Amino acid sequence: MNKKDTILLSALKLLTEKGVHNTPMSAIAKAAGTGMGTIYNYFPNKEILINEIYINIKENERSVFQAFDSTQPIKTQFEVYYTEIIDFYINNPMSFSFMEQLQASPIITEDSKMEGLKAVDSVLKLLEKGQQDRIIKGVEIDELLLFIGGAVLSYLRWYFNQTEVNKKSLYNQKQMVWDAIKE
């Protein structure tokens, strides 16, 4: 792992444990085993560092869409997406914690948000195709994404606070979200 990646990983860990406002750059440098000059060579300020972590998580999130098969029925594609995005964050709990803290934060720049939208491009196309085929409600795509994202967020918050998870709970959530967005 190179120095920049070490800094990003150390920052992600500290930011999720201590919070954005309670994590100074000096603590990140110490955790990364580097000096302040090195950290500032890569990231002139904490906001730039946070935005880079955000973009990295969104780029990693793109791996979820490798399972997409656009020849499958719309419902099947949606079910695969929903399951895969949940699994992604279950397998990357620090990424979930980071995104939960900062998703709506003004620290995340418009440029970073636009870059992050690329991660859900396949879902946008899926929803648009579903609307064209009159399978998905004719609601604004942004509103559909907001609703689906809220369901994912709520499920994950619940999941991470359970001592034992009923295996059927994800299936139930997926079905309820599908029932809510289908025509």
WOHU-V836143 format. One record per residue. N is the residue number from 1. RES is the residue in three letters. SS is DSSP state (2 for helix, 1 for strand, 0 for the rest). D_LAST is the distance of its C-alpha to the last C-alpha in whole Angstrom. Layout:
BEGIN
N|RES|SS|D_LAST + N|RES|SS|D_LAST
END
This chain:
BEGIN
1|MET|0|48 + 2|ASN|0|49 + 3|LYS|2|50 + 4|LYS|2|47 + 5|ASP|2|44 + 6|THR|2|47 + 7|ILE|2|46 + 8|LEU|2|43 + 9|LEU|2|42 + 10|SER|2|45 + 11|ALA|2|43 + 12|LEU|2|40 + 13|LYS|2|42 + 14|LEU|2|44 + 15|LEU|2|41 + 16|THR|2|39 + 17|GLU|2|42 + 18|LYS|2|43 + 19|GLY|0|41 + 20|VAL|0|41 + 21|HIS|0|43 + 22|ASN|0|46 + 23|THR|0|46 + 24|PRO|0|49 + 25|MET|2|49 + 26|SER|2|52 + 27|ALA|2|51 + 28|ILE|2|48 + 29|ALA|2|51 + 30|LYS|2|53 + 31|ALA|2|50 + 32|ALA|2|50 + 33|GLY|0|54 + 34|THR|0|54 + 35|GLY|0|56 + 36|MET|2|55 + 37|GLY|2|56 + 38|THR|2|54 + 39|ILE|2|51 + 40|TYR|2|51 + 41|ASN|2|52 + 42|TYR|2|48 + 43|PHE|0|47 + 44|PRO|0|48 + 45|ASN|0|47 + 46|LYS|2|44 + 47|GLU|2|41 + 48|ILE|2|42 + 49|LEU|2|42 + 50|ILE|2|39 + 51|ASN|2|37 + 52|GLU|2|38 + 53|ILE|2|37 + 54|TYR|2|33 + 55|ILE|2|33 + 56|ASN|2|35 + 57|ILE|2|32 + 58|LYS|2|29 + 59|GLU|2|31 + 60|ASN|2|31 + 61|GLU|2|28 + 62|ARG|2|27 + 63|SER|2|28 + 64|VAL|2|25 + 65|PHE|2|24 + 66|GLN|2|26 + 67|ALA|2|24 + 68|PHE|0|22 + 69|ASP|0|22 + 70|SER|0|19 + 71|THR|0|20 + 72|GLN|0|18 + 73|PRO|0|14 + 74|ILE|2|12 + 75|LYS|2|11 + 76|THR|2|15 + 77|GLN|2|16 + 78|PHE|2|14 + 79|GLU|2|16 + 80|VAL|2|19 + 81|TYR|2|19 + 82|TYR|2|18 + 83|THR|2|21 + 84|GLU|2|23 + 85|ILE|2|23 + 86|ILE|2|24 + 87|ASP|2|26 + 88|PHE|2|28 + 89|TYR|2|28 + 90|ILE|2|30 + 91|ASN|2|32 + 92|ASN|0|33 + 93|PRO|2|33 + 94|MET|2|35 + 95|SER|2|33 + 96|PHE|2|30 + 97|SER|2|33 + 98|PHE|2|34 + 99|MET|2|30 + 100|GLU|2|30 + 101|GLN|2|33 + 102|LEU|2|32 + 103|GLN|0|29 + 104|ALA|0|29 + 105|SER|0|33 + 106|PRO|0|35 + 107|ILE|0|37 + 108|ILE|0|34 + 109|THR|0|34 + 110|GLU|2|32 + 111|ASP|2|33 + 112|SER|2|33 + 113|LYS|2|29 + 114|MET|2|29 + 115|GLU|2|30 + 116|GLY|2|28 + 117|LEU|2|25 + 118|LYS|2|26 + 119|ALA|2|25 + 120|VAL|2|21 + 121|ASP|2|21 + 122|SER|2|20 + 123|VAL|2|17 + 124|LEU|2|17 + 125|LYS|2|17 + 126|LEU|2|14 + 127|LEU|2|12 + 128|GLU|2|13 + 129|LYS|2|13 + 130|GLY|2|9 + 131|GLN|2|8 + 132|GLN|2|11 + 133|ASP|0|10 + 134|ARG|0|6 + 135|ILE|0|5 + 136|ILE|1|5 + 137|LYS|0|5 + 138|GLY|0|8 + 139|VAL|0|10 + 140|GLU|0|13 + 141|ILE|2|14 + 142|ASP|2|17 + 143|GLU|2|15 + 144|LEU|2|12 + 145|LEU|2|16 + 146|LEU|2|17 + 147|PHE|2|15 + 148|ILE|2|15 + 149|GLY|2|19 + 150|GLY|2|19 + 151|ALA|2|18 + 152|VAL|2|20 + 153|LEU|2|23 + 154|SER|2|23 + 155|TYR|2|23 + 156|LEU|2|26 + 157|ARG|2|28 + 158|TRP|2|28 + 159|TYR|2|28 + 160|PHE|2|32 + 161|ASN|0|33 + 162|GLN|0|33 + 163|THR|0|36 + 164|GLU|0|34 + 165|VAL|0|30 + 166|ASN|0|29 + 167|LYS|0|28 + 168|LYS|2|24 + 169|SER|2|23 + 170|LEU|2|22 + 171|TYR|2|20 + 172|ASN|2|19 + 173|GLN|2|18 + 174|LYS|2|16 + 175|GLN|2|14 + 176|MET|2|13 + 177|VAL|2|12 + 178|TRP|2|10 + 179|ASP|2|8 + 180|ALA|2|8 + 181|ILE|2|7 + 182|LYS|1|4 + 183|GLU|0|0
END
